[in-house]
Amino acid sequence: MYGVVLWADHQDQKAVIWCEDQGDLALYPDTEASLHGGVSLDAGDLIQFDLRQDRNLRFARNPRLLEQQHCPEIAEKLRQVTPQRPAPRRGPGLTDGNVVAFPSQKILPGTLRASQAG
C-alpha cells in the first residue's frame, strides 16, 4: 500500500497515514525500533508499507520511504476541505458524547398530510 504521512511524532515514533485506497487512516506505532534505528517519518512523506487490519483499526508495518516531503501541506489541505462537526448540544433529552446534530429543517404544511395519507 502507498500512503502519505499526515502526522508524525519522532519522540514516540508514531505516525498517522492517509492511504491510497481512501479508506480509514493507518496508524504506525513503531514499538520495536530504537531511537537510532528504523525509518524516520515526517508529515508529507510518501511511503510504501504493509497494511494489517486488526478489528476496526488499520496498522502500517514495514514502512519504506519513497519520497521525503512529497506533499508537506496535505494535512492542512485536508483540514480546509473537511467540514468540522459542531459540538454536541446539551439539554433535555439530548445526550453528550458521539452525537452529530443535524441542521433543523422546516416542515412544509402539506408534507405531514401527504405522509399520513399513505
C-alpha positions as CSV (number, residue, x, y, z in Angstrom):
1,M,0.0,0.0,0.0
2,Y,1.1,3.6,-0.7
3,G,0.3,6.5,1.6
4,V,1.2,10.0,2.7
5,V,2.1,10.7,6.3
6,L,-0.3,13.2,7.8
7,W,1.2,13.4,11.3
8,A,4.4,12.0,12.9
9,D,5.9,12.1,16.4
10,H,9.6,11.4,16.4
11,Q,9.9,11.0,20.2
12,D,7.1,8.4,20.4
13,Q,7.9,7.0,17.0
14,K,4.3,7.1,15.9
15,A,2.6,8.3,12.7
16,V,-0.9,8.6,11.0
17,I,-1.0,7.8,7.3
18,W,-3.6,8.6,4.6
19,C,-3.8,5.5,2.5
20,E,-4.1,5.3,-1.3
21,D,-7.4,3.4,-1.2
22,Q,-9.1,6.3,0.5
23,G,-10.1,4.0,3.3
24,D,-9.5,4.5,7.0
25,L,-6.3,6.1,8.1
26,A,-3.5,3.8,9.1
27,L,-1.6,4.0,12.4
28,Y,2.1,3.4,12.6
29,P,3.2,2.7,16.2
30,D,6.9,1.7,15.8
31,T,7.3,-0.1,19.1
32,E,10.2,-2.3,18.0
33,A,12.7,0.3,16.6
34,S,15.2,2.1,18.8
35,L,15.7,5.8,18.6
36,H,18.6,5.4,16.2
37,G,17.1,2.6,14.0
38,G,14.2,2.3,11.7
39,V,12.7,4.8,9.3
40,S,12.1,8.4,10.3
41,L,8.7,9.6,9.1
42,D,7.7,13.3,8.7
43,A,4.4,14.8,7.7
44,G,4.2,14.9,3.9
45,D,6.4,11.9,3.2
46,L,5.3,9.4,0.6
47,I,5.8,5.9,1.8
48,Q,5.1,2.3,0.9
49,F,4.0,-0.1,3.6
50,D,2.4,-3.4,4.5
51,L,-1.2,-3.0,5.8
52,R,-2.6,-5.0,8.7
53,Q,-6.2,-4.8,9.8
54,D,-7.0,-5.5,13.4
55,R,-10.7,-5.3,14.2
56,N,-11.6,-1.8,13.2
57,L,-8.1,-0.4,13.1
58,R,-5.5,-0.3,10.3
59,F,-1.8,-0.6,11.0
60,A,1.1,0.3,8.8
61,R,4.1,-2.1,9.1
62,N,7.5,-2.1,7.5
63,P,7.3,1.5,6.0
64,R,9.7,2.3,3.2
65,L,10.4,6.0,2.4
66,L,9.8,6.7,-1.3
67,E,10.0,10.5,-1.3
68,Q,10.6,12.9,1.5
69,Q,8.3,15.9,1.7
70,H,6.3,14.7,-1.3
71,C,3.3,16.7,-0.1
72,P,4.1,18.6,3.1
73,E,0.9,20.6,3.0
74,I,-1.5,17.6,2.7
75,A,-2.7,17.8,6.4
76,E,-3.6,21.5,6.1
77,K,-5.4,21.0,2.8
78,L,-7.5,18.1,4.2
79,R,-8.3,20.3,7.2
80,Q,-9.6,23.0,4.9
81,V,-11.9,20.8,2.9
82,T,-13.2,18.6,5.8
83,P,-16.2,20.0,7.5
84,Q,-15.8,20.3,11.2
85,R,-18.5,18.7,13.3
86,P,-20.4,21.0,15.6
87,A,-20.1,20.4,19.4
88,P,-22.9,18.1,20.7
89,R,-25.9,20.1,22.0
90,R,-26.8,19.7,25.6
91,G,-30.3,20.0,27.0
92,P,-33.4,18.0,28.0
93,G,-33.5,14.7,26.1
94,L,-30.1,15.3,24.4
95,T,-27.0,13.2,25.3
96,D,-23.4,14.1,25.4
97,G,-20.8,12.1,23.5
98,N,-20.7,10.9,19.9
99,V,-23.8,12.7,18.7
100,V,-23.9,14.6,15.5
101,A,-26.5,17.4,15.4
102,F,-28.5,17.7,12.2
103,P,-29.5,21.1,11.0
104,S,-33.1,22.0,11.8
105,Q,-35.4,21.7,8.8
106,K,-38.7,23.4,8.3
107,I,-41.6,21.2,7.6
108,L,-43.8,22.4,4.8
109,P,-47.6,22.4,5.6
110,G,-48.5,19.8,3.0
111,T,-45.7,17.4,3.9
112,L,-47.3,15.8,7.0
113,R,-50.7,15.3,5.3
114,A,-49.1,13.6,2.3
115,S,-47.1,11.2,4.5
116,Q,-50.1,10.4,6.7
117,A,-52.4,9.7,3.8
118,G,-50.5,6.6,2.7
